[in-house]
C-alpha cells in the first residue's frame, strides 16, 4: 500500500511541477498559441485562395472551349 501511495504522491508532485512551470512561463505558451492561431488563419486563407484559383481555371477553360 505504501508503494501505491508513493506512486500517487510522485504523480501528484510531477503534475504540480508542470503547473508551476506553466504558471511561471505562461508567456511562452501565449506565443505558441498566437503562432498556432496565425498558422491556422494562414492555412485557411491559402485554402480559400486555392479554391478561387480552381474556379478561375474552370472559367478560363469554359471560355476557351466556347471560342
LINVENCOR-V485408 format. One record per residue. N is the residue number from 1. RES is the residue in one letter. SS is DSSP state (H for helix, E for strand, L for the rest). Layout:
[[N | RES | SS] [N | RES | SS]]
This chain:
[[1 | X | L] [2 | X | H] [3 | X | H] [4 | X | H] [5 | X | H] [6 | X | H] [7 | X | H] [8 | X | H] [9 | X | H] [10 | X | H] [11 | X | H] [12 | X | H] [13 | X | H] [14 | X | H] [15 | X | H] [16 | X | H] [17 | X | H] [18 | X | H] [19 | X | H] [20 | X | H] [21 | X | H] [22 | X | H] [23 | X | H] [24 | X | H] [25 | X | L] [26 | X | H] [27 | X | H] [28 | X | H] [29 | X | H] [30 | X | H] [31 | X | H] [32 | X | H] [33 | X | H] [34 | X | H] [35 | X | H] [36 | X | H] [37 | X | H] [38 | X | H] [39 | X | H] [40 | X | H] [41 | X | H] [42 | X | H] [43 | X | H] [44 | X | H] [45 | X | H] [46 | X | H] [47 | X | H] [48 | X | H] [49 | X | H] [50 | X | H] [51 | X | H] [52 | X | H] [53 | X | H] [54 | X | H] [55 | X | H] [56 | X | H] [57 | X | H] [58 | X | H] [59 | X | H] [60 | X | H] [61 | X | H] [62 | X | H] [63 | X | H] [64 | X | H] [65 | X | H] [66 | X | H] [67 | X | L]]
